[in-house]
Amino acid sequence: MTEQGLLDQALELSEQMLKHALDDDWAEVARLHAERDLKLHQYFQPAPTEAAEHVRRAVQAVLNYDQQTVALGQRYKNSLQEQLNTISTGKSAIKAYQNY
């Protein structure tokens, strides 16, 4: 596979990661992340010889997708924390009622 092909695949995988993060499909985000990291590792193994501008644009896009995916992950984490807090409050209320 050409260097540009590997970089284009990494870019596509980053875009897919963001789409799955928007759908709260974190298992698929993790799977795609591992696949994307492999492509990037393969790309940077030999010194890249493709046009520097293409590399710059692709890396910038990957970073942009990652930034959005991380933000969605943080929102998901916060949502889970709120759910856990609600459950904990409910359990405390039930326990207090039962002890009354």
C-alpha positions, 0 to 999 in steps of 0.5 A: 500500500502506498504511503498516501493510501495508509494516511487516507485510511487513517483519516477515514478511520478517524472520521468513523471514530467520530461518527461512532462516538456521536452514536455512543458506540464506544466499543467500535470507537476503541476498535477503530482507534486500534486499527487507525493507530496501526495504519499511522504506525505503518505510515510513519515507519519509513520516512514519508516521502509524499507531499508535505502539504497532504501530510499536514492536512491529513494529520490536522484532520486526524487531530480535529477528529480526535479532539471531537471524539475525546469531547464526546467521550468526556460528555459520555463519562459525565453522563455515566457519573450523573447516572451513578449519582442518581442511583446512589441517591436512590439507594440512600433514600430507600435505605433511609426509608427502610430504616425508619 
